[in-house]
Amino acid sequence: MKKILSTAIALGLVAGVASSASAAFDKFETTGYFYVQGIKMYQGDAAGVDLWTASEKDNNGDWWRQKLRLNSTLTINDKSKIVAEIRQSDDHIWGNQAGGDAANALFTDGMSQVRIDKLYAEYESPIGRLRLGRIPWATYGTDFVNSESRNNGFVFWPNFVPKPFSLILVHSKLTEEDGTGNVASRQGANHEDSEYTDIRFEYKTDTINAGTRLGLTDNDTTETVSIETWRWGGFGDLKFGNFFVKGEWDYLFGDVESDASTGNSNYDTDAWAYMLSGGGKFGNLDAELMYFHLDGEDGANDREQNAYGSVGNDFEPLMILTGSLAGLLNQDLGGGEHADSLTSVGVTAGATPTFDGGAGVDAIVARFGFAVNDKLALSSAIGYAWADEENNLNNRANYDDEYGWEIDLGLEYKLLDNLTYSANFGYWDAGDFFDRNSTLTTDNMVEDNVYILTHKLNMAF
């Protein structure tokens, strides 16, 4: 917290001096939120569905966590601004235990680090708008298959395209081989980088928001392996009266070329993901019906990668199946024990892939919300999911494709204009796909059910 306060004080001093001396900028704004959340997870018998790692004491647990997020915008004038996002105690687990999840910055001493998660300048030039720096990354269209992260690069909106159309150019540096370490280590680097580039064409009005993109990830960071992955996708969000229809698709294709000459060292990528939903508002009731699909692996050792991967860390229509706390289809916490068998392929650059992972998913979800009054809102969801390709995975020839049913219930109560209490309950009736032990080798006919209960106090500012 000292670092946060020091940063805020320093920015305040700079702002005060600058504004009193020469009015160098128009305004400085900070928004954000702080929450404390309690979580309880129960999953029964350790021999069945195991959402915990082997190092956990048992299959059940309860814990507290907290998060602080600061979003600051320094507006220089009507043509330029600087935007920053500071994260302190990002989903930190209460307690001073060692370990934790490095991917989510759970610090061993509790409050030790401040992370600048977003930092970029934006400039309205005579030829278009330019955003340059550490920018939001890997987000497009709806939340489906989105996993927002941060990378350095630029986004450019040329202004010769008439509104409501827009053309967008995106370039991001994922890995830089030349700029790290001392001189000797730089001289020894292979000087090849990992980069992403795409071009987008979009159309946006009050009732229609739609677009398409074509992007390329070029990964040459391993001297003997070259990975080129293209993605072609699009989205649409249409509103008419009290109703809406939205959808998104994403197609991954490309190839891996390796100097190795054995096994599947050279292979292609060919995988689809798509989502469609519709709903509306009926008085105080909101309703939505959704279907989504991710390709699974349709054959072993066929020199083609067909499994799409994760549904995205930002896509959580269901609390357990697609929620980050369970890590089944959502990889936000690095995935649960069954993540490989459900969604990932596990191909490592330079290694010979076996393509024995990635069952994919098909799911139907219905969601509802009801505003009781201006302070209290209720929510619920029910979903059913099954594997896209369950029979071509190792040790799975005789297993059913059913992931199971889930039902979620929630409430949110506004204590003050900026202070909200919420509670959510999710129950998952695990399907026959999980009738086996964690080694995937024997059928022990254990069908565990899982529930998660959370409650949270959130203060926005």
N, C-alpha and C positions, 0 to 999 in steps of 0.2 A: 504493500500500500504506500510505503514511503516513496517508491519510484513513481507511482501514479501521481501522488501529490506533488512531487518535485517537478514532474513533467508539466502538470497543470499550472503550477506556479510560474515556471519558466515561460510557458506559452502566454500566460496572463501578463507577465512583466513585458515580454516582447510586444504583445498586443497593445498594452497601455502606452509604452514609449512610442511605438510607431504611430498610434492614433493621435496622440497629443502633439507629436512633432510634425507629422506631414500627412495624416489621414491616408496612410499607404494602402489600407484595405477597407472594404465596405463593412464587413462584419465577421465575427467568429462565433460559431455555434457548436454546441456539443449536446448530443442526445445519447441515449443508451438504456440499459436496464441492468438490474441486479436481481438474481433469484437464489433462493435456497429450496432444495427439493429433497424429499424423503422417498426412498424406493425400497420395496420389498418384492423379492422374487421367490417363487416356490415351483419346483419341478419334480418332486417325488423321488422315485427310485433311481439310483445312480446307474443302474444297468441299462436304462432305456435312453431316451432323449437327454443328451448332456450338453447344456448350454455353457457349462463352466470348463475351465482348463483342468488338467490333471493336478495342478498344484493347489487347487481350492480344497478346503477342508471337507466340504460337503456340497450338495446340490442346491442348497437354499441359502438365502442371505438377505440382509437388509442393511442399508447404508444411507448416508446423507452426502449431498454434493452441492456445490455452489458455483456461480458464474457471474463475472462482471464484464460488461461490454461498453466501451466508449466509442462513439462515432463523432468525429470532429470535422467540420468544414470551415476552411478559411477562405472567404470570398474576397479576392483581390479587387475585382471590378466586374462589370457585366460581361467581360470576355475571358476571365481566367479565375481559377480557384484551385485550392489544394485540399485533398480529402485524406483523412487518416482514420484507421480503426485500431483501437488498442484493446487487447484482451489480457485481463488479469484473472488468475485463479479460474482458468477455463475448464469448467466441469471438474473442479478439484474435489476429490473425496475427502471428507472430514477425517482427520486423524493424521498421525505422523508416521504411519507405517512405510517401510521401504517398498519399492516396486511401484505398481500402478501401470497404467497404460501409456506408454511413451507417445503413441500416436495422438493422444488427446491431452498431452502435457499435464499429467497428474504428478505433481512434484513431491519428492520425498520429504522436503521440509515444509510442505504445506502451501507457502505463499511466495516462493522464491523468484519467480520470473514474470516479466512483462513481455508480451509479444506484440510487435507492431504487425498486424495482420493485413493491413491495407494501407498503402501510401502512394498516392499518385497525384499528378497535376493534370488539369484539364484546361484546354485553350480553344476558344472559338476563333479560328484563323479565317482569313479571307476565302480559303478553299474548303473549309470544313472543320468539324470538331475533332480534336486530338486528345486522347487520354493516354498518359505515358507514366510508367512506374510500376509499382507492385499492385496489380489489379485483380479484381475478382475473376476467377478462372474456372473453366469447365462447367459453366452454367449456360443453358440455352433452352428457350421455349418454356415448357411447363417444368414442374419438379421431377417429372419422370426421367429416370436414368441420369439425374443431375447429382454430382458430388462436388459442391463448391469448395474450392481451395484457392490458393494465392500463388501466382507466379509473376515474374517480371516480363513486361512486354508493352505493346501498345494496341489501342483500338482507334480506328479512324472512320469517321462518318463523312464522306464527301458531300458537299452541299449542291452539286450540280443535278442530283436526283430530286425531282419534284415531290413534295409531300402529297399524299400520305405514304408514299413509297420511301424506302431508305436502302442504301447500299452500305455495308459495313465490312471493313477489312480488319482482321485480327491476326496478331503475331505474338507468340509467347515463347520465351526461352525457358525450357524445362530443366536442362542440365548444361552447365558451362565447364568445359574441360581445361580451359586456358587460364582462368582468372583466380585459381585457388592455390594455396600452399606457397612455398618459397620458390626461388628461381629454379633450383635443381628439379623440383617436382613438376614445375610447368614445362621445363625442357623435356621431361620424360613422358609427358602426356601425349595421348594419341591425337589431340587437337580436333576431335570430332565431338559434336554436341547432340543434344536431343531438343527438338523444336517442334512447335505446333503452329500451323498457319491455316486460316480458313477465310472464305468469302461468304457473305450472307446477304440475302435479299429479302426485305420484309415489307409488310403492309399493315398500317395501324390506323384505325379510326376509333370512335367511341363504342362501336359494336363489333368490330372485327380486328383481331390481332393474329397475324399469320406470317409465316416465313419459311425459308429453306436455306440450308447451308451445305457447303462441301469443304471438308477439312482434311489435312494431312498431318499425321505425327511421324516425324522422321527421326529415328533413334539409331545413332551410330556410335554410341558411347563404348561399346565393346568392339575392339579392332577386328575381330573375326566374324562378327555377326551384324547384319544390317536389317533393321525392322522398319517397314513402311506400312502404316495402318491408315487407311482412308475411312472417313465416316461421312455418309450422306444422310441427312435427316431433315425433318420439317415438323412444323407444329401449326395448329389452328385453334383459336379460341373465339367462338361466335356467341354473341348475346342477342336475344330478341325478346323484348318484354321482360318477364320474370323468369325466362328460361335461358339455358346455356348448353352448348355442346363444345367439347374440346378434345383434342387428341394430339398425339405425337408419335413419330416413328424415327428409328435410328438404325442404319445399316452399316455394319463394320465389314470392311474388306481390305485386303492387302496381302503382303507376303513377308516371310522371314527367309533371308539368305545367309547361309553359314559356310565357312571354309571347310567345315567337317563334311565328310562324304558318306557317313553311315546313318542308318535309321531314318528318322523323320527330321533331320537337321534343317532341311528346306521344306517349308510348308506354306499353305495359304490360309487366310482368315476369311470366313464367310458366315456372318451371324446377324440376325434381325432381332429388334425389340420394338414393340408398339403398344400403345395405350389409347383407349377411347372411353370417354365418360360423358354423361349428360344429366341434367337435373334442373331444378328450379326452386323458386321461393313461393310458398303457399301460405300467406299470412305470416305467422310467427314460425312456421316450419320451413326448414331447408332440407332438400333431399338430393342425393346423387347416386347414380348407378354407374359402376366402372368395371371395365375388363382390361387386363394387361397381360402381355406375353413376352417372354424372353426365350430365345432359342436354347436348346440343350445340345449336348454333344451327341451326334447321331451315328458315330462309329469310332472304333479304336484303331489307332495306327493307320489312318487313311490319308496322311499328309494334308489334312485339312482341319482347321480349328473352327468348330461350329457353335460352341457355347458362347453366349453373349457376355455373361458376367453378372455383376450386381445390378439390382433395381435402382441403385443410387442412394447415397446417404441422405439426400434431401427429400426423398419420396417415402412417406410414412403414412399411407392410408390406414394401415393396421398396426396396432401397438406392438405385437409380438412378431408376426411373420415378416413384416417389413420394418420393424422398429430397431433402433440402434442398440437398445438394452439387451435384446436377445441375440442379435447378430446372425440371423438365419439367412435372409435375403439382402440385408443391409450390412455393408462392410465398414460402417463408421468407426467401430471399435476394433477393427482388424478381423472381424468374423468370429463366429462361434466354432465349436468343434466340428460341426457339420457343414461349415461354409464351403469347403472344397467340393463336397459331394453334391451340394445344391447348385452353386452358381459359378464357380471358378474353374479354370482349366489348369492352372499351375505351370505354365510354360515359362522356363527361365532362359534368358538369353545365353546361347552357347550350349545349352543342354539338349538332350534328345527328348522331346515331349512324348508322352504316352497317351494323352487325350483320354484319361480315364476319369475325368471330373466334369462337372457342369451338367446337371440334370435339367437346368432351365426351369421355367415355371409358367403356368397358366393360372389366372386367378380372377374371380368375380367378387366385387366388393360393393355393398350398399352402405351409405353413410347418411346420417340424419342429425339435424341440429334444431333445437327448439328454444326460442327466447321466451322465458317465463315472464320476465319483466325487464326493465332497463338495467337491472343489477345481476340477475341470475339467468344463466344459459345452460341447457342440457345438451348432451351429444351422445351418439351411439353409432356403432358400426358392426356389420356382420360380413364375414368373408369366407370363401372356400378356395383352396389352392391345390394344384396337382402338378406333378412333374411333366415336363414336355417330352423328355427322353429318359425313361427310367430303366430300360432293359439292356442298354449297351454299356453300362458302367461295371467296373470290376466288382465281383461278388454280389451282383444285383439281378441275376437272371430271373429269379422267381419272386421278386418283390412287387407289390402293388405301387401305383403311382400317386397315391393319395397323401398330400401333405397335411390335410385336415381342415377343420372348421375353427374359426375364431370369432368371438364376440367381445366388443369393447363398450364400456360405459364411461361417461365423464360429466363433470359439472364445473362451471366457472362462476365465481361470485366476485363482483366488484365491491371491494371494501371502501376504496376511495377512487377518485378519478384516475390516479396513477398506481393504485395498489390492488392487486388481484390475487385471490386464492383459487386454486384449481385442484381437483382430485380426479384421477383416472384409474380405471380397472380394466385389465385385459385378461381373457381366458382363452386358451388354445387347446382344443381337443386334437392331439397329435394323431396323424393318420398312419396307415399301414406302411407307408414309405419308411417309417422309423422303427419298424419292428425288427430291430437287430441291435447288437451292441456297438460300441464306439469304434471297434476295429473293422467294422463292415464285413466280418467274416462268418458270423453265425446268426441264425434266426432264433432269438430268445423269446419272441412273442410278448415283449413288454411294450405297452403303449402308454407312455407317460403323458400326463396332461400338465400344462404349465399355466401359472397365472402371475401377473405382475400388477402391483398396486403402487401408485405414486401420488404424492400430494406436494404442491409447490406454492410458495409465496413469491410473487414477482412484482418488483417496483420498477416502473418505467419513468424516464425523465428526459 
